[in-house]
Amino acid sequence: MTTPTSTPISTPKIALITGASRGLGRNAALQLAARGMDVILTYRSQADAAAQVVAQIEALGRKAVALPLDVADTRQFAGFAQQLEAALAHTWGRAQFDALVNNAGMGIHAAFADTTEAQFDQLLNTHLKGPFFLTQTLLPLLADGGSILNVSSGLTRFSLPGYAAYAAMKGGIEVLSRYQAKELGARGIRVNTLAPGAIETDFGGGAVRDNAQLNAFVASQTALGRVGQPDDIGQVVASLLADESGWINAQRIEASGGMFV
């Protein structure tokens, strides 16, 4: 008589995405949920929008929690880690999560000669200092064998006037990613950088989406002949966090449709 065997039930993975109440973060959260991951998302001020994302994720049959966080304010990080730990225990009965996506950001368009120190500091705190120390703070809560994905920009490869400070911060995050991969490899944590091209979102005031002339220019400079959509990036995020991408590490992956090639 053959004894029936049961199929092990796998524990869903949990991804933490900063700045996921809108734009690329929101799309990435939904793409991950559609592929079976649970999501913790952060928002800075748009609590209602974050709640809507949570509801959409739950409609896909996954669990989600939204937590407030300003990534530019390192003073919040210790308290945020405590909230995250409580959310993990209450919602999942777990002490750790599996993937961190440092996505939260903002844009300032200013010529190099006109960029103020206040603008520089705002970009620095949001795009480099914040992700550096947030990731450091959350390391005890990130599971061994997990993944970190830092969001950069195509502007680190090609140059457009008005983005010197922004691109400099993104260049810093790309270098940081390689060092993180080297130093966290002993825990089996892999770290990659995703560099999107121009995407039709409300980022930077929605200029790429709403300015027809700018949209046409970007499309004309893109090998695939169009401007990127949020799904183009969200799907890459989901792919890079998947187990099938487990041997991709310390890499810069540009998702731009072939801008300025």
Legacy VTK file of the C-alpha trace (Angstrom):
# vtk DataFile Version 3.0
C-alpha trace
ASCII
DATASET POLYDATA
POINTS 261 float
0.000 0.000 0.000
1.417 3.363 -1.028
1.362 6.105 1.572
0.123 9.367 0.054
2.498 12.275 0.287
1.450 15.854 0.783
2.846 18.777 -1.161
4.664 21.215 1.131
2.949 24.559 1.468
5.393 27.315 0.615
5.416 30.459 2.675
4.685 33.539 0.545
7.564 35.951 0.280
7.189 39.507 1.571
8.551 42.536 -0.240
8.966 45.994 1.278
8.689 48.805 -1.276
9.303 52.412 -0.305
7.205 55.081 -1.974
4.606 52.661 -3.306
1.434 54.720 -2.963
1.823 55.943 -6.540
3.905 55.720 -9.709
6.439 52.988 -10.297
6.332 51.806 -6.683
2.590 51.238 -6.880
2.910 49.344 -10.138
5.741 47.206 -8.781
3.662 46.343 -5.715
0.760 45.197 -7.876
3.026 43.231 -10.202
4.607 41.428 -7.252
1.206 40.659 -5.747
0.001 39.255 -9.069
2.973 36.876 -8.924
2.186 35.674 -5.412
4.200 37.952 -3.148
2.839 39.856 -0.170
3.756 43.522 0.111
4.579 46.108 2.744
4.472 49.550 1.181
5.481 52.911 2.532
4.041 56.333 1.802
5.104 59.821 2.851
1.810 61.721 2.892
-0.748 60.016 0.651
-2.399 57.680 3.154
-5.587 57.342 1.096
-3.671 56.398 -2.042
-1.654 53.860 -0.056
-4.866 52.354 1.335
-6.170 51.966 -2.204
-3.028 50.057 -3.189
-3.467 47.794 -0.168
-7.063 47.118 -1.233
-5.947 46.289 -4.783
-3.331 43.873 -3.493
-5.863 42.196 -1.209
-8.233 41.875 -4.181
-5.478 39.832 -5.838
-5.563 37.437 -2.896
-2.372 38.682 -1.247
-1.687 40.384 2.082
-0.503 43.984 2.302
0.249 46.650 4.894
0.947 50.370 4.388
3.251 52.226 6.773
4.162 55.949 6.831
7.787 56.862 6.189
9.757 59.830 4.924
12.944 58.282 3.549
14.649 61.688 3.649
14.389 61.809 7.452
16.782 59.332 9.063
15.371 60.202 12.498
12.280 58.174 11.615
14.124 54.957 10.802
14.389 53.391 14.271
10.681 53.938 14.919
9.817 52.675 11.449
11.764 49.479 12.082
9.699 48.918 15.229
6.456 49.457 13.288
7.665 47.085 10.597
8.570 44.424 13.141
5.111 44.727 14.700
3.401 44.527 11.292
5.368 41.412 10.356
4.417 39.710 13.604
0.759 40.739 13.514
-0.014 40.126 9.824
2.337 37.289 8.938
3.512 35.790 12.217
7.038 36.345 11.004
10.082 38.256 12.201
11.635 39.037 8.809
10.793 40.016 5.244
12.426 38.837 2.014
13.011 41.742 -0.347
13.647 45.473 -0.038
12.992 47.823 -2.940
14.434 51.291 -2.351
12.119 53.112 -4.741
10.914 56.296 -3.013
12.081 59.431 -4.735
11.405 62.887 -6.058
12.761 64.969 -8.902
14.178 68.478 -9.125
14.928 69.921 -12.540
17.574 72.629 -12.232
20.627 73.550 -14.268
23.957 72.807 -12.598
24.724 76.530 -12.375
21.394 77.242 -10.678
21.071 74.284 -8.278
20.831 75.487 -4.685
22.375 73.836 -1.668
18.873 73.206 -0.306
17.895 71.381 -3.502
21.121 69.375 -3.404
20.521 68.363 0.205
16.930 67.372 -0.527
18.050 65.101 -3.354
20.918 63.728 -1.277
18.702 62.865 1.691
16.020 61.250 -0.472
18.074 59.322 -2.992
21.344 58.423 -1.277
21.560 59.089 2.460
18.034 57.809 3.074
18.417 54.466 1.253
21.884 53.993 2.773
20.775 54.274 6.380
17.306 52.787 5.928
18.821 49.632 4.483
21.379 49.571 7.281
18.602 49.911 9.876
16.501 47.144 8.337
19.266 44.567 7.889
18.264 42.587 11.017
14.723 42.277 9.612
15.821 41.217 6.116
15.992 37.456 5.792
19.181 35.648 4.808
18.938 34.743 1.139
16.877 37.856 0.524
17.221 40.575 -2.072
17.739 44.326 -2.259
16.823 46.320 -5.357
17.905 49.952 -5.492
16.165 52.132 -8.061
18.479 54.382 -10.052
17.938 56.148 -13.386
18.964 55.999 -17.023
20.368 59.486 -16.379
23.485 57.906 -14.882
24.393 56.642 -18.379
23.175 59.479 -20.590
23.125 63.168 -19.680
20.289 65.655 -20.059
20.579 69.272 -18.904
18.926 70.014 -15.582
19.571 66.703 -13.824
23.171 67.025 -12.607
22.373 66.763 -8.889
19.688 64.105 -9.292
21.880 61.916 -11.493
24.850 62.335 -9.152
22.792 60.849 -6.306
21.681 57.972 -8.514
25.285 57.365 -9.528
26.084 57.093 -5.836
23.354 54.516 -5.270
24.742 52.411 -8.113
28.176 52.315 -6.510
26.594 51.617 -3.122
24.703 48.665 -4.597
27.936 46.950 -5.627
29.430 47.420 -2.177
26.268 46.107 -0.540
26.378 43.043 -2.777
29.983 42.418 -1.772
29.440 42.867 1.953
26.058 41.137 2.267
26.920 38.170 0.088
27.920 36.145 3.137
24.245 36.192 4.147
23.132 35.160 0.683
21.598 38.603 0.106
21.919 39.795 -3.473
21.792 43.469 -4.431
21.056 44.953 -7.833
20.285 48.352 -9.327
17.346 48.998 -11.644
17.749 52.051 -13.881
14.484 53.047 -15.597
14.391 55.330 -18.597
11.729 57.996 -19.060
8.343 56.653 -17.935
4.833 58.080 -18.177
4.060 58.712 -14.499
3.448 61.784 -12.324
7.162 61.865 -11.405
8.653 65.322 -11.868
5.215 66.821 -12.287
4.218 64.312 -14.945
6.197 66.098 -17.667
7.004 62.982 -19.710
3.374 61.878 -19.557
1.655 65.221 -20.088
4.006 67.242 -22.295
3.322 66.038 -25.838
6.493 67.592 -27.237
8.701 66.004 -24.568
6.901 62.678 -24.959
7.509 62.705 -28.714
11.180 63.600 -28.235
11.743 60.726 -25.803
9.983 58.288 -28.136
12.136 59.461 -31.046
15.297 58.757 -29.028
14.183 55.295 -27.905
14.993 52.250 -30.005
11.553 50.712 -29.443
9.925 53.938 -30.594
7.787 54.801 -27.585
7.927 56.132 -24.041
7.981 53.635 -21.183
4.876 52.683 -19.222
4.724 51.810 -15.511
4.089 48.149 -16.381
7.416 48.080 -18.230
9.200 48.753 -14.952
6.928 46.910 -12.531
7.394 43.705 -14.475
11.172 44.082 -14.356
11.031 44.562 -10.582
8.990 41.375 -10.235
11.396 39.510 -12.497
14.499 40.634 -10.629
13.039 39.615 -7.258
11.952 36.198 -8.523
13.839 33.055 -7.562
14.663 32.530 -11.222
16.884 35.624 -11.043
18.786 34.328 -8.029
22.146 34.357 -9.811
21.840 37.990 -10.897
23.828 40.005 -8.384
25.766 43.295 -8.205
24.375 44.354 -11.588
22.956 47.545 -13.062
19.924 46.648 -15.169
18.639 49.443 -17.373
15.003 49.261 -18.471
14.666 52.085 -20.966
13.550 50.514 -24.217
16.930 51.486 -25.634
17.142 55.236 -24.962
20.037 57.043 -26.620
21.733 53.918 -28.001
LINES 1 262
261 0 1 2 3 4 5 6 7 8 9 10 11 12 13 14 15 16 17 18 19 20 21 22 23 24 25 26 27 28 29 30 31 32 33 34 35 36 37 38 39 40 41 42 43 44 45 46 47 48 49 50 51 52 53 54 55 56 57 58 59 60 61 62 63 64 65 66 67 68 69 70 71 72 73 74 75 76 77 78 79 80 81 82 83 84 85 86 87 88 89 90 91 92 93 94 95 96 97 98 99 100 101 102 103 104 105 106 107 108 109 110 111 112 113 114 115 116 117 118 119 120 121 122 123 124 125 126 127 128 129 130 131 132 133 134 135 136 137 138 139 140 141 142 143 144 145 146 147 148 149 150 151 152 153 154 155 156 157 158 159 160 161 162 163 164 165 166 167 168 169 170 171 172 173 174 175 176 177 178 179 180 181 182 183 184 185 186 187 188 189 190 191 192 193 194 195 196 197 198 199 200 201 202 203 204 205 206 207 208 209 210 211 212 213 214 215 216 217 218 219 220 221 222 223 224 225 226 227 228 229 230 231 232 233 234 235 236 237 238 239 240 241 242 243 244 245 246 247 248 249 250 251 252 253 254 255 256 257 258 259 260
